[in-house]
């Protein structure tokens, strides 16, 4: 886990934040990013994880955007969770967005 967090921190901007949500679930807040920008960032992070871990780790990512997908943390987490499960259904190791573009 520490290695994944280190990889995430190396890719984040000064205003971005990372935190632990559950056992092996994390969230990253990317202020002022659209869903399409967040998907690109998530894919780059996912690729960095695969390239910088041994054995290569794979990660599944769900994305939500404020305020388009909700204004409460519960609404945003639901959309991100939906994206996470979509990533897993599609074979894992991908970023998915099920909200509104």
N, C-alpha and C positions, 0 to 999 in steps of 0.2 A: 504494500500500500504506500509506503513512504516513497518508493521510486515513482509511482504514478503521480503522487502529489508534487514531487520535484519536477517531473516533466511538465505538469500542468502549470506550475509557477513560472517555469522558464518561458512559457508561451503567452503568459498573461500580460496585459498592459497594467499600468499603475492603478487605474480606476477599477479594474476587474477584481472579483472576489471569488474565493473557493471555500467550501465548507463541507463537512460530512453530514449526510442526511440520515443514513442508516448504516447497517453493518458494512456493506461494500458499495454503498451508494453515496455519491457526492453531488454537489451542485456547484455550478460556476455561473456567476452573474457577470454579464457582459453589457454594461450600460451603453445606451445609444446604438444598439445593433439591431438590424432587421432580422427576420427569420432566415432569409437567404444568406446574410452575412454570418449569422450564428452557425448555420449548417457548414459553411466553408471553414470556419474556425474549428468546429467540432471534427470535421473530416481531417483537417491538418493535425489536430491533437491526436486523433485516433491513429493516424499514420506514424506520428512521432512515437507513440507508445509501442507500436509494433516494431519499429526500427531500433528502439533504445532499450528493449527488455530482452532478457535471455533466460529461459525460452521466451519467444515472442508472446506477449499478452495480447488478447483481443478485448475490445470494449464495445458495449452497446450504449447508445446515447439517445435520449429523448430531449426535445427542445420545446420551449414555450416562450412567448414574447409578451411583454407588458407594454401597453395596456390592451393590446389586440386580443389576447387569449384569456384575459381576465384581469380583474383588479385586486383580487385577494390572493394571498399565498396559496390557499386551498385550490382555487381555480387554476392557477399557474402550475402547481404541482400535478394536478390531474392531467392537464394537457401534456406535460413533460413525461409523466408516467405512461400515458397512452402512446407517445412516441417511442419510449423505451421498449414497451411490449411489442410495438410494430417492428422495431429493429430486431428483436429476438425472433419474432415470427418469420421474418425475411431471411433468417440465417445467421443472425448476430454480426458483430463487428461492423457496425454501420451507425450512422446518425439519421434519425427520422423526426419529422415534424408533422403532427396531425392537426395543427391549429389552422388559423386563417392567414393566408399570404396576402 
